[in-house]
Amino acid sequence: MYFRIDDEVKVISGADKGHVGKILKIDRVKKKVVVEGAGRVWKHVRRSQKNPQGGRLNKEMPISASNVMLIDPTTNSPTRIGVRYLDDGSKERFAKKSGAGLGVISPARAAYASKK
């Protein structure tokens, strides 16, 4: 799962299909993401020190990472994410549809540098 917080994603299945928003939180163990404005539910809370009024809170719930696709920054359409090594041996994410780089995720390592 190569998502990062603040990535722009589109929900591709479920009740919020078609919704576009930013990733707010990632749970890599459960393979779930919280997308801004998607998966909203009413949570009933009782009165407490933190919430003296009580009542209902509207909040985003996690959705499966397989139900979202990254928005390609160049074509502005959903795309899959790939990983490749650059010539200096660093690893970067890229959009499979356009080939555009999405940022380095690992520093340069001599073992993966091209031997040109």
N, C-alpha and C positions, 0 to 999 in steps of 0.2 A: 504494500500500500504506500504509494509515493505522494500522498496528499500532504499539504502544509497548511498551517493556520493562515487565514487571509487569502487562500486560493478562491477564485471565482468558480463556482460549480453550478451545474444544472441537474435538477432531480429528474431521473428518467423513468421512474416507476413509483407506484403508490398513490396515496391520496393527493399529494402535492406535485404530481407529475407536471413538468414544464416550469416549475418555479426556479428562478435563478437567484443565488445569494452567496455570501461569503461563508467560509468555514470558520466557526467560532471555537470549536473544541474537537479533539480527536482522541478516541479511545482505541489504541492499536491492539490491545489484547482482545477486546470484543469485536474489533473491526467495525466500529460505528463512528459516525461523525455527527456533529450538531451544526446544522446549516441555518443561517440567519433567516428567520421568517418561515421556515419549513418545519413540519411536524409539531405544530402548536397544539397544546391541550390545555384544558382547565384543570388546575391542581387545587384541591380544596385544602385549606390550612386552618387549623384551629388557632384561637387567640393565644399569644405568647408574649414574652418580653420583646422579641424581635419584631413580631407582627401583632400589635395590640388590637387592631381592627378585626383580624381574622378574615374569612371569606374565600374568594376564589382568585387564584393567580393564573394568568395566561403565560405559559412558558414554552420554549422549544424543547423537544425531546430528541434523543439520538435516533438517527436512521442508519440503516446498513450502508456501508461504504460502496457496496456493489450497486446501489440504487442511485448513485451520483456520478456524473462525468465532468471532468475539468473543462472549462471554457478556454479554447485556444486564444491567446491574446492577439494574434495576427489576423485570424479569419473570423473571430468572434462566434465560433460554433463549437459544439461539444467534441472532444477528442480523447483518445486514450493517452496514457502517459508511458513513455519508455525511458530507459536509462542507457547512457553510452559513455565511453571513455573518450576524453579529448586527447589531443596530441601530447600535452604535457603530463598526462597520466591522472588528471583529476576526473571525477565522475560527475555527470550532470543529468538533470531531468530534461526531457524534450517532448514536444507534442508530436504524436505519430502522424497526424493529418498533414501538418505543414512542415515539420522538421525544425521548428523554432525552439531555441534553447529556453529553459524555464529556470535556470539557476544552478549553480554548482552545489552538490550535496556532499562531496567528499574532497578533501585536499589532494594535491598532486602526490602520486607515488611513482617512484622510478620504475618499478616492476611493470607498470601499465603504460608507461610512456612509449610513444611510437619510436621505432628504431631507424628512422630515416637519416 
